């Protein structure tokens, strides 16, 4: 009976991980690096722009988005 070689932690394993899209351990996110707040903080803001839908000015705290034609609109018009 033969014993298979131990390939754990070798360059072969690292190559397979990269092939499957797994980041190397030194690049993997720690438990505190990504939080729910970092995912929620991606709203666009366009203070001073005029909403193409309602015609009102977009205020600093208003969430907005840019349409394909380049015009800004409120996420929810007031």
N, CA, C and O atoms as a DFTB+ gen file, in Angstrom:
312 C
 N C O
     1  1       0.844      -1.171       0.000
     2  2       0.000       0.000       0.000
     3  2       0.894       1.240       0.000
     4  3       1.845       1.346       0.775
     5  1       0.562       2.164      -0.885
     6  2       1.359       3.390      -0.956
     7  2       0.619       4.541      -0.291
     8  3      -0.611       4.562      -0.249
     9  1       1.353       5.463       0.209
    10  2       0.779       6.646       0.848
    11  2       0.872       7.812      -0.133
    12  3       1.950       8.099      -0.654
    13  1      -0.247       8.482      -0.387
    14  2      -0.188       9.606      -1.325
    15  2       0.644      10.743      -0.743
    16  3       0.652      10.950       0.471
    17  1       1.340      11.478      -1.597
    18  2       2.152      12.592      -1.094
    19  2       1.263      13.688      -0.501
    20  3       0.107      13.847      -0.894
    21  1       1.812      14.424       0.434
    22  2       1.095      15.534       1.064
    23  2       1.373      16.796       0.260
    24  3       2.490      17.312       0.275
    25  1       0.346      17.298      -0.449
    26  2       0.507      18.502      -1.254
    27  2      -0.043      19.745      -0.568
    28  3      -0.093      20.807      -1.190
    29  1      -0.456      19.649       0.689
    30  2      -1.060      20.773       1.385
    31  2      -0.122      21.959       1.499
    32  3       1.008      21.817       1.967
    33  1      -0.583      23.134       1.072
    34  2       0.184      24.358       1.218
    35  2       1.257      24.562       0.174
    36  3       2.069      25.478       0.309
    37  1       1.292      23.754      -0.849
    38  2       2.323      23.899      -1.868
    39  2       1.851      24.830      -2.965
    40  3       0.715      25.304      -2.955
    41  1       2.724      25.080      -3.893
    42  2       2.395      25.945      -5.028
    43  2       1.265      25.360      -5.870
    44  3       0.495      26.102      -6.480
    45  1       1.165      24.031      -5.904
    46  2       0.087      23.395      -6.670
    47  2      -1.262      23.800      -6.096
    48  3      -2.172      24.158      -6.843
    49  1      -1.397      23.746      -4.775
    50  2      -2.662      24.111      -4.139
    51  2      -2.985      25.585      -4.371
    52  3      -4.138      25.933      -4.625
    53  1      -1.980      26.448      -4.286
    54  2      -2.204      27.880      -4.512
    55  2      -2.676      28.133      -5.938
    56  3      -3.546      28.973      -6.166
    57  1      -2.107      27.412      -6.897
    58  2      -2.524      27.571      -8.286
    59  2      -3.965      27.145      -8.493
    60  3      -4.699      27.777      -9.253
    61  1      -4.373      26.084      -7.825
    62  2      -5.757      25.609      -7.927
    63  2      -6.707      26.622      -7.297
    64  3      -7.783      26.884      -7.835
    65  1      -6.310      27.196      -6.152
    66  2      -7.152      28.201      -5.505
    67  2      -7.354      29.402      -6.411
    68  3      -8.472      29.904      -6.532
    69  1      -6.290      29.870      -7.049
    70  2      -6.414      31.008      -7.967
    71  2      -7.312      30.661      -9.144
    72  3      -8.080      31.500      -9.614
    73  1      -7.215      29.424      -9.619
    74  2      -8.033      28.991     -10.740
    75  2      -9.520      29.047     -10.399
    76  3     -10.349      29.353     -11.257
    77  1      -9.853      28.751      -9.143
    78  2     -11.243      28.784      -8.706
    79  2     -11.656      30.137      -8.148
    80  3     -12.774      30.273      -7.650
    81  1     -10.790      31.141      -8.216
    82  2     -11.134      32.477      -7.766
    83  2     -11.045      32.683      -6.268
    84  3     -11.653      33.614      -5.740
    85  1     -10.305      31.841      -5.573
    86  2     -10.141      31.984      -4.135
    87  2      -8.911      32.842      -3.883
    88  3      -7.825      32.535      -4.375
    89  1      -9.078      33.918      -3.117
    90  2      -7.964      34.810      -2.837
    91  2      -6.952      34.128      -1.930
    92  3      -7.324      33.334      -1.066
    93  1      -5.672      34.435      -2.123
    94  2      -4.667      33.909      -1.200
    95  2      -4.965      34.383       0.223
    96  3      -5.594      35.423       0.416
    97  1      -4.514      33.621       1.211
    98  2      -4.839      33.934       2.595
    99  2      -4.447      35.342       2.987
   100  3      -5.158      35.976       3.766
   101  1      -3.332      35.855       2.471
   102  2      -2.905      37.201       2.854
   103  2      -3.820      38.285       2.264
   104  3      -3.754      39.438       2.690
   105  1      -4.670      37.932       1.293
   106  2      -5.577      38.903       0.690
   107  2      -7.028      38.694       1.085
   108  3      -7.886      39.471       0.666
   109  1      -7.330      37.689       1.862
   110  2      -8.710      37.436       2.247
   111  2      -9.145      38.418       3.319
   112  3      -8.354      38.818       4.173
   113  1     -10.414      38.801       3.263
   114  2     -10.956      39.766       4.212
   115  2     -11.068      39.151       5.596
   116  3     -11.446      37.990       5.755
   117  1     -10.734      39.950       6.579
   118  2     -10.896      39.512       7.956
   119  2     -12.349      39.646       8.363
   120  3     -13.148      40.192       7.603
   121  1     -12.713      39.166       9.533
   122  2     -14.109      39.205       9.951
   123  2     -14.639      40.623      10.157
   124  3     -15.846      40.842      10.062
   125  1     -13.756      41.597      10.438
   126  2     -14.206      42.969      10.688
   127  2     -14.091      43.866       9.469
   128  3     -14.563      45.002       9.503
   129  1     -13.477      43.388       8.389
   130  2     -13.183      44.262       7.271
   131  2     -14.438      44.703       6.512
   132  3     -14.540      45.869       6.132
   133  1     -15.380      43.809       6.286
   134  2     -16.596      44.152       5.558
   135  2     -17.783      44.038       6.498
   136  3     -18.057      42.968       7.041
   137  1     -18.473      45.128       6.682
   138  2     -19.638      45.143       7.551
   139  2     -20.855      45.548       6.750
   140  3     -20.736      45.976       5.602
   141  1     -22.006      45.417       7.342
   142  2     -23.242      45.807       6.661
   143  2     -23.227      47.288       6.320
   144  3     -23.776      47.695       5.296
   145  1     -22.596      48.105       7.176
   146  2     -22.557      49.543       6.899
   147  2     -21.777      49.857       5.634
   148  3     -22.142      50.778       4.904
   149  1     -20.707      49.111       5.354
   150  2     -19.925      49.393       4.154
   151  2     -20.713      49.052       2.892
   152  3     -20.500      49.668       1.848
   153  1     -21.621      48.079       2.974
   154  2     -22.444      47.764       1.817
   155  2     -23.576      48.771       1.651
   156  3     -23.997      49.039       0.526
   157  1     -24.071      49.326       2.737
   158  2     -25.170      50.280       2.664
   159  2     -24.702      51.674       2.280
   160  3     -25.530      52.516       1.932
   161  1     -23.425      51.941       2.331
   162  2     -22.916      53.278       2.083
   163  2     -22.474      53.439       0.627
   164  3     -21.351      53.863       0.356
   165  1     -23.355      53.103      -0.295
   166  2     -23.005      53.243      -1.705
   167  2     -24.031      54.060      -2.474
   168  3     -24.088      53.987      -3.701
   169  1     -24.849      54.843      -1.759
   170  2     -25.833      55.666      -2.434
   171  2     -25.143      56.846      -3.115
   172  3     -24.152      57.374      -2.610
   173  1     -25.675      57.250      -4.257
   174  2     -25.147      58.415      -4.955
   175  2     -25.854      59.663      -4.438
   176  3     -27.034      59.622      -4.089
   177  1     -25.132      60.753      -4.395
   178  2     -25.691      62.040      -3.978
   179  2     -25.261      63.071      -5.013
   180  3     -24.132      63.035      -5.501
   181  1     -26.150      63.974      -5.340
   182  2     -25.840      65.005      -6.333
   183  2     -26.424      66.342      -5.888
   184  3     -27.336      66.863      -6.531
   185  1     -25.907      66.904      -4.793
   186  2     -26.479      68.161      -4.306
   187  2     -26.317      69.280      -5.325
   188  3     -25.264      69.444      -5.941
   189  1     -27.393      70.044      -5.482
   190  2     -27.374      71.169      -6.403
   191  2     -27.860      70.846      -7.799
   192  3     -28.164      71.760      -8.565
   193  1     -27.943      69.571      -8.154
   194  2     -28.451      69.189      -9.478
   195  2     -29.970      69.290      -9.480
   196  3     -30.605      69.219      -8.428
   197  1     -30.544      69.453     -10.653
   198  2     -32.002      69.513     -10.812
   199  2     -32.491      68.136     -11.240
   200  3     -31.953      67.541     -12.174
   201  1     -33.511      67.632     -10.553
   202  2     -34.078      66.331     -10.864
   203  2     -34.778      66.390     -12.215
   204  3     -35.620      67.258     -12.444
   205  1     -34.436      65.477     -13.102
   206  2     -35.034      65.443     -14.434
   207  2     -36.473      64.950     -14.389
   208  3     -37.218      65.158     -15.346
   209  1     -36.877      64.309     -13.316
   210  2     -38.232      63.780     -13.211
   211  2     -39.197      64.812     -12.629
   212  3     -40.250      65.073     -13.210
   213  1     -38.833      65.410     -11.459
   214  2     -39.779      66.300     -10.784
   215  2     -39.412      67.776     -10.922
   216  3     -40.258      68.635     -10.673
   217  1     -38.186      68.093     -11.309
   218  2     -37.782      69.481     -11.492
   219  2     -37.298      70.169     -10.226
   220  3     -36.892      71.330     -10.284
   221  1     -37.327      69.493      -9.088
   222  2     -36.844      70.071      -7.832
   223  2     -35.332      69.885      -7.717
   224  3     -34.746      68.994      -8.332
   225  1     -34.719      70.751      -6.911
   226  2     -33.289      70.634      -6.682
   227  2     -33.014      69.431      -5.773
   228  3     -33.755      69.175      -4.824
   229  1     -31.956      68.712      -6.074
   230  2     -31.558      67.578      -5.246
   231  2     -30.736      68.130      -4.089
   232  3     -29.705      68.769      -4.302
   233  1     -31.189      67.886      -2.876
   234  2     -30.529      68.395      -1.670
   235  2     -29.359      67.495      -1.282
   236  3     -29.204      66.397      -1.817
   237  1     -28.540      67.971      -0.349
   238  2     -27.334      67.244       0.052
   239  2     -27.650      65.873       0.643
   240  3     -26.884      64.936       0.417
   241  1     -28.733      65.713       1.383
   242  2     -29.056      64.431       2.004
   243  2     -29.910      63.518       1.155
   244  3     -30.188      62.392       1.569
   245  1     -30.335      63.957      -0.016
   246  2     -31.201      63.152      -0.875
   247  2     -30.401      62.097      -1.627
   248  3     -29.323      62.375      -2.155
   249  1     -30.941      60.887      -1.669
   250  2     -30.332      59.854      -2.497
   251  2     -30.748      60.103      -3.938
   252  3     -31.896      60.459      -4.205
   253  1     -29.831      59.918      -4.850
   254  2     -30.103      60.186      -6.264
   255  2     -29.452      59.107      -7.109
   256  3     -28.658      58.306      -6.616
   257  1     -29.794      59.097      -8.366
   258  2     -29.124      58.204      -9.306
   259  2     -29.037      58.898     -10.645
   260  3     -29.826      59.794     -10.943
   261  1     -28.096      58.493     -11.435
   262  2     -27.882      59.095     -12.744
   263  2     -28.475      58.174     -13.794
   264  3     -28.197      56.975     -13.814
   265  1     -29.283      58.736     -14.653
   266  2     -29.899      57.947     -15.720
   267  2     -28.921      57.730     -16.862
   268  3     -27.844      58.327     -16.891
   269  1     -29.293      56.888     -17.785
   270  2     -28.425      56.574     -18.925
   271  2     -28.152      57.794     -19.786
   272  3     -27.110      57.877     -20.436
   273  1     -29.091      58.749     -19.795
   274  2     -28.879      59.965     -20.592
   275  2     -28.025      61.002     -19.868
   276  3     -27.786      62.084     -20.403
   277  1     -27.558      60.682     -18.644
   278  2     -26.665      61.570     -17.906
   279  2     -27.362      62.527     -16.964
   280  3     -26.696      63.289     -16.263
   281  1     -28.680      62.512     -16.927
   282  2     -29.419      63.413     -16.049
   283  2     -29.623      62.757     -14.691
   284  3     -29.733      61.535     -14.592
   285  1     -29.672      63.581     -13.644
   286  2     -29.854      63.101     -12.283
   287  2     -31.321      63.103     -11.907
   288  3     -32.072      63.986     -12.320
   289  1     -31.729      62.124     -11.129
   290  2     -33.094      62.047     -10.612
   291  2     -33.027      61.622      -9.152
   292  3     -32.094      60.936      -8.736
   293  1     -34.039      62.043      -8.371
   294  2     -34.150      61.562      -6.996
   295  2     -34.399      60.056      -7.031
   296  3     -35.017      59.544      -7.964
   297  1     -33.920      59.362      -6.024
   298  2     -34.261      57.953      -5.891
   299  2     -35.759      57.844      -5.635
   300  3     -36.440      56.980      -6.188
   301  1     -36.260      58.745      -4.777
   302  2     -37.694      58.869      -4.520
   303  2     -37.995      60.360      -4.528
   304  3     -37.533      61.092      -3.653
   305  1     -38.761      60.813      -5.504
   306  2     -39.057      62.243      -5.598
   307  2     -39.938      62.691      -4.427
   308  3     -40.846      61.972      -4.010
   309  1     -39.655      63.889      -3.906
   310  2     -40.463      64.395      -2.773
   311  2     -41.876      64.739      -3.188
   312  3     -42.675      65.173      -2.358
